[in-house]
Amino acid sequence: MSDHEQGRPPLSPEIREWIRRIRELSATLADLESRDRGARRRAQRELSDLLAVEFTDPVPAGVEIDDLMVAGGAGPLRARRYRPASATGALPTMLWLHGGGWTGGTIDELLNDRLCADRALRSGVQIVALEYRLAPEHPFPAPVDDAVATLASLRERADELAVDAARLGIGGNSAGATIAATTALRQRDAGAPLHHQTLEVLPAALRLFGESMHRYLGTAEMEDVEHLAEVYRAGAPLAEASPLDAPDHRGLAPALILAAEFDPLRDGAAAYADALRVAGVPVVLRIGPGHDHASPGLTGRWQGAREWRDVFVSELADAYRTTSHPTADPVTTAGAHP
């Protein structure tokens, strides 16, 4: 029986191999099920790093990486800066927020290093990845407060950090994209709008939303998604914490939204693009054919992930008006939402 007949998406052989390796490696990491959050997070990072070694292109030559301390919502936080080595002077800069389901993830993951370095080099946009605080110890609005404080820090230290403050934006992957989108809303309300926002595999609604959610998740998985969203939101109103449920999307920074064809979050991301469009916000939505939620990281093994990367950097360079160096034509490598 075909995958289509069984109700499963027709994933590429490379994604299937990656899923198989997740299962194999997970079986060797008992702490993935630990009740101790520190142990569980360490095991999650170990799994992520083992997968990155196998499936993600290494950090390319020609990019400078350095660690920084920046302002957070409740004190200093670590950050990591990625900058093309050939660049001089102030650069357009994107604050980047990693994924991890609001409760995990770190800038120290190999995946984060490899993707951020490659994207900064190819796009010409300086990327500053933030070690924001995690739920459940620090639920909403703590991560958003961290991003807001860091953006203010980057503006204040623009000369020191070679930041073009007139072209300062935000971006994030998965849970980090939710935080980024909410931060963009907060910045608009504070009269400090951003240059741009890049939202990759965005959980736009902190609730079950869309046909894709029901198509690509089982009942237990939907319960897990709801639980994670509740842990992050910690009782805050949806209108404050869930970007799609914000009462007003007018005046937001222009957006690039990247969604995956077989991602349960796809319909929510597309709905957010529609909401921004209706509000008069310039928005580009790209839907990666054949992708699921985390497959854009498979740049070392799959042409589809490299095409996603090329679309990402080309769109980013256009948004920040730099000169990118993609190796593929973004018009032909990713589907644009009509």
C-alpha positions as CSV (number, residue, x, y, z in Angstrom):
1,M,0.0,0.0,0.0
2,S,1.4,3.4,-0.9
3,D,2.1,6.2,1.6
4,H,-0.8,8.2,0.2
5,E,-3.2,5.3,0.6
6,Q,-2.1,4.9,4.3
7,G,-2.6,8.6,4.9
8,R,1.2,9.4,5.4
9,P,2.9,12.1,3.4
10,P,5.2,10.9,0.5
11,L,8.4,11.9,2.2
12,S,11.8,11.7,0.4
13,P,14.2,8.9,1.1
14,E,16.5,11.3,2.8
15,I,13.8,12.4,5.3
16,R,12.9,8.8,5.9
17,E,16.5,8.0,6.7
18,W,16.7,11.0,9.0
19,I,13.5,9.8,10.8
20,R,15.0,6.3,11.1
21,R,18.2,7.7,12.6
22,I,16.2,9.8,15.1
23,R,14.5,6.6,16.3
24,E,17.9,4.7,16.5
25,L,19.7,7.4,18.3
26,S,16.9,8.2,20.7
27,A,16.9,4.6,21.8
28,T,20.5,5.1,23.1
29,L,19.6,8.3,25.1
30,A,17.6,7.3,28.2
31,D,17.5,10.9,29.5
32,L,15.2,12.0,26.7
33,E,12.5,10.7,29.0
34,S,14.0,12.0,32.2
35,R,11.8,14.0,34.6
36,D,14.9,16.1,35.3
37,R,14.7,19.1,32.9
38,G,18.4,19.6,32.8
39,A,19.1,16.0,32.0
40,R,16.4,16.0,29.4
41,R,17.7,19.1,27.7
42,R,21.2,17.7,27.6
43,A,20.0,14.6,26.0
44,Q,18.0,16.6,23.5
45,R,21.0,18.6,22.5
46,E,23.1,15.4,22.2
47,L,20.5,13.9,19.8
48,S,20.4,17.2,17.8
49,D,24.2,17.3,17.5
50,L,24.5,13.7,16.5
51,L,21.9,14.3,13.8
52,A,23.6,17.5,12.6
53,V,26.9,15.7,12.2
54,E,25.2,13.3,9.8
55,F,22.7,15.5,8.0
56,T,23.7,19.2,8.1
57,D,26.5,20.8,6.1
58,P,29.3,22.0,8.4
59,V,30.0,25.6,9.2
60,P,31.4,27.1,5.9
61,A,34.7,28.9,5.6
62,G,34.5,32.7,5.3
63,V,32.3,33.4,8.3
64,E,33.3,34.9,11.6
65,I,31.6,33.6,14.8
66,D,31.9,35.2,18.2
67,D,30.0,35.1,21.5
68,L,28.5,38.1,23.1
69,M,26.7,39.2,26.2
70,V,23.5,41.2,25.6
71,A,20.7,42.6,27.6
72,G,17.8,40.3,28.4
73,G,14.5,40.9,30.1
74,A,15.8,40.0,33.6
75,G,19.6,40.3,33.1
76,P,22.4,39.6,30.7
77,L,22.1,36.7,28.3
78,R,24.5,34.9,26.0
79,A,24.3,35.5,22.2
80,R,26.3,34.3,19.2
81,R,27.1,36.5,16.2
82,Y,27.6,35.3,12.7
83,R,29.1,37.7,10.1
84,P,30.7,37.2,6.7
85,A,34.5,37.6,7.2
86,S,34.8,39.7,4.1
87,A,32.3,42.3,5.3
88,T,33.4,45.7,6.6
89,G,31.4,48.2,8.5
90,A,27.9,48.1,9.8
91,L,25.7,45.3,8.4
92,P,22.0,44.7,8.3
93,T,21.3,42.5,11.3
94,M,18.7,39.9,12.2
95,L,18.2,38.8,15.8
96,W,17.6,35.0,15.6
97,L,15.6,32.8,18.0
98,H,16.2,29.0,17.9
99,G,13.5,26.3,17.9
100,G,12.9,23.8,20.6
101,G,9.2,23.8,21.6
102,W,9.6,26.8,24.0
103,T,11.1,24.4,26.6
104,G,14.4,23.4,24.9
105,G,17.0,24.3,22.4
106,T,20.1,26.4,22.7
107,I,22.5,28.5,20.5
108,D,25.1,25.9,21.3
109,E,23.5,23.2,19.1
110,L,25.6,22.3,16.1
111,L,22.4,22.7,14.0
112,N,22.1,26.3,15.0
113,D,25.7,27.1,14.4
114,R,25.8,25.4,11.0
115,L,22.6,26.9,9.7
116,C,23.1,30.4,11.0
117,A,26.7,30.6,9.8
118,D,25.8,29.4,6.3
119,R,22.8,31.7,6.1
120,A,24.7,34.7,7.3
121,L,27.5,34.1,4.8
122,R,25.2,33.5,1.8
123,S,22.7,36.4,2.6
124,G,25.1,39.0,3.7
125,V,23.0,39.6,6.8
126,Q,24.6,39.6,10.2
127,I,22.8,37.1,12.5
128,V,22.8,37.3,16.3
129,A,21.4,34.2,17.8
130,L,20.0,34.7,21.3
131,E,20.0,32.3,24.3
132,Y,16.6,33.3,25.5
133,R,15.0,31.9,28.6
134,L,12.9,28.8,28.4
135,A,9.6,27.5,29.8
136,P,8.4,26.2,32.1
137,E,10.8,28.0,34.4
138,H,10.4,31.2,32.3
139,P,7.1,31.1,30.3
140,F,5.6,33.8,28.2
141,P,6.2,36.7,28.3
142,A,9.8,36.1,29.4
143,P,11.3,35.0,26.0
144,V,9.6,38.0,24.3
145,D,10.9,40.3,27.0
146,D,14.4,38.9,26.3
147,A,14.1,39.6,22.6
148,V,12.8,43.1,23.1
149,A,15.6,43.9,25.5
150,T,18.2,42.4,23.2
151,L,16.9,44.5,20.2
152,A,17.3,47.6,22.4
153,S,20.8,46.5,23.3
154,L,21.7,45.9,19.6
155,R,20.5,49.4,18.8
156,E,22.4,51.0,21.7
157,R,25.6,49.1,20.8
158,A,25.2,49.5,17.0
159,D,28.7,51.0,16.5
160,E,30.4,48.5,18.8
161,L,28.7,45.5,17.1
162,A,28.7,46.8,13.6
163,V,24.9,46.8,13.4
164,D,23.0,48.9,10.9
165,A,20.3,50.0,13.3
166,A,18.1,51.2,10.4
167,R,18.1,47.6,9.1
168,L,17.5,45.6,12.3
169,G,15.1,42.8,12.1
170,I,14.1,39.6,13.9
171,G,13.6,36.0,12.9
172,G,13.1,32.6,14.4
173,N,12.6,28.9,13.7
174,S,9.5,27.0,15.0
175,A,8.9,28.1,18.7
176,G,11.5,30.8,18.1
177,A,9.3,32.1,15.2
178,T,6.3,32.4,17.5
179,I,8.5,34.5,19.9
180,A,9.8,36.6,17.0
181,A,6.3,37.3,15.6
182,T,5.1,38.4,19.1
183,T,8.2,40.5,19.5
184,A,7.4,42.2,16.2
185,L,3.9,43.0,17.5
186,R,5.4,44.3,20.7
187,Q,7.9,46.5,18.9
188,R,5.2,48.0,16.7
189,D,3.1,48.8,19.8
190,A,6.1,50.5,21.4
191,G,6.7,52.7,18.4
192,A,10.0,50.9,17.5
193,P,9.1,48.9,14.4
194,L,11.6,46.5,13.0
195,H,13.0,46.4,9.4
196,H,11.8,42.9,8.8
197,Q,10.7,39.6,10.3
198,T,11.6,36.1,9.1
199,L,9.3,33.3,10.4
200,E,10.4,29.8,9.6
201,V,8.0,26.9,10.2
202,L,5.9,29.2,12.4
203,P,3.5,28.0,15.1
204,A,1.2,31.0,14.4
205,A,-1.6,29.9,16.7
206,L,-1.1,28.6,20.2
207,R,-4.0,26.2,19.7
208,L,-5.0,23.5,17.2
209,F,-5.6,25.2,13.9
210,G,-6.2,24.1,10.3
211,E,-6.7,20.9,8.4
212,S,-2.9,20.3,8.2
213,M,-2.8,19.9,12.0
214,H,-5.4,17.1,11.8
215,R,-4.0,15.5,8.7
216,Y,-0.4,15.2,10.0
217,L,-0.8,14.6,13.7
218,G,-2.4,11.7,15.6
219,T,-4.6,12.3,18.7
220,A,-1.7,11.8,21.2
221,E,0.6,14.1,19.1
222,M,-2.1,16.8,19.1
223,E,-2.4,16.5,22.9
224,D,1.4,17.0,23.1
225,V,1.2,20.1,20.9
226,E,-1.5,21.5,23.1
227,H,0.4,20.8,26.2
228,L,3.6,22.5,25.0
229,A,1.6,25.6,23.9
230,E,0.0,25.7,27.4
231,V,3.3,25.4,29.1
232,Y,4.7,28.3,27.1
233,R,1.5,30.5,27.4
234,A,1.1,29.8,31.1
235,G,-2.4,31.2,31.2
236,A,-1.7,34.3,29.2
237,P,-4.5,35.4,26.8
238,L,-4.3,34.1,23.3
239,A,-4.6,37.6,22.0
240,E,-1.2,38.4,23.7
241,A,0.8,35.3,23.2
242,S,-0.6,33.8,19.9
243,P,0.4,35.8,16.9
244,L,-2.6,34.8,14.8
245,D,-4.9,35.8,17.6
246,A,-3.5,39.3,18.0
247,P,-6.4,41.8,17.5
248,D,-4.5,44.0,15.1
249,H,-1.8,43.2,12.5
250,R,-1.5,46.6,10.9
251,G,1.8,48.4,10.8
252,L,3.9,45.3,11.4
253,A,7.4,44.8,9.8
254,P,7.4,43.2,6.4
255,A,7.5,39.4,6.7
256,L,9.0,36.3,5.1
257,I,7.1,33.2,6.2
258,L,8.6,29.8,5.3
259,A,6.3,26.8,5.7
260,A,6.7,23.1,5.0
261,E,4.3,21.2,2.8
262,F,3.8,18.3,5.2
263,D,4.1,20.3,8.5
264,P,1.1,20.2,10.8
265,L,1.8,24.0,11.3
266,R,1.5,24.8,7.6
267,D,-2.1,26.1,7.6
268,G,-1.5,28.3,10.6
269,A,1.5,29.9,8.9
270,A,-0.5,30.4,5.7
271,A,-3.3,32.0,7.7
272,Y,-0.8,34.3,9.4
273,A,0.5,35.4,6.0
274,D,-3.1,36.1,4.9
275,A,-3.8,38.1,8.1
276,L,-0.8,40.2,7.5
277,R,-1.7,40.8,3.8
278,V,-5.3,41.8,4.8
279,A,-3.7,44.3,7.3
280,G,-1.6,45.8,4.5
281,V,1.7,44.3,5.6
282,P,4.1,43.2,2.8
283,V,4.5,39.5,3.1
284,V,6.2,36.7,1.2
285,L,5.0,33.1,1.9
286,R,7.1,30.2,0.6
287,I,5.9,26.7,1.0
288,G,8.8,24.1,0.7
289,P,7.6,21.2,-1.4
290,G,8.2,17.8,0.2
291,H,9.3,19.2,3.5
292,D,8.2,18.4,7.0
293,H,8.7,20.5,10.1
294,A,12.4,20.1,10.7
295,S,13.7,18.8,7.3
296,P,15.2,22.2,6.2
297,G,18.2,21.3,8.4
298,L,19.1,18.3,6.1
299,T,21.5,20.4,4.0
300,G,24.2,17.8,4.0
301,R,22.1,15.0,2.6
302,W,19.1,16.4,0.7
303,Q,18.9,18.7,-2.3
304,G,15.4,19.8,-1.1
305,A,17.0,21.3,2.1
306,R,19.6,23.1,0.0
307,E,16.9,24.5,-2.1
308,W,15.0,25.7,1.0
309,R,18.3,27.4,2.1
310,D,18.7,29.1,-1.2
311,V,15.2,30.5,-1.1
312,F,15.8,31.6,2.5
313,V,19.0,33.5,1.8
314,S,17.7,35.0,-1.5
315,E,14.6,36.3,0.2
316,L,16.6,37.6,3.2
317,A,19.1,39.4,1.0
318,D,16.3,41.0,-0.9
319,A,14.5,42.1,2.2
320,Y,17.7,43.6,3.7
321,R,19.0,44.7,0.2
322,T,22.3,42.9,0.3
323,T,24.0,40.7,-2.3
324,S,23.3,37.1,-1.7
325,H,25.1,34.0,-3.1
326,P,22.5,31.3,-3.5
327,T,23.1,28.4,-5.8
328,A,19.5,27.9,-6.9
329,D,16.7,29.9,-8.4
330,P,14.2,30.7,-5.6
331,V,11.4,30.9,-8.2
332,T,11.7,27.3,-9.2
333,T,12.8,25.7,-5.9
334,A,10.0,26.6,-3.5
335,G,6.3,27.0,-4.0
336,A,4.9,30.5,-3.5
337,H,1.5,30.7,-1.9
338,P,-0.9,32.2,-4.4
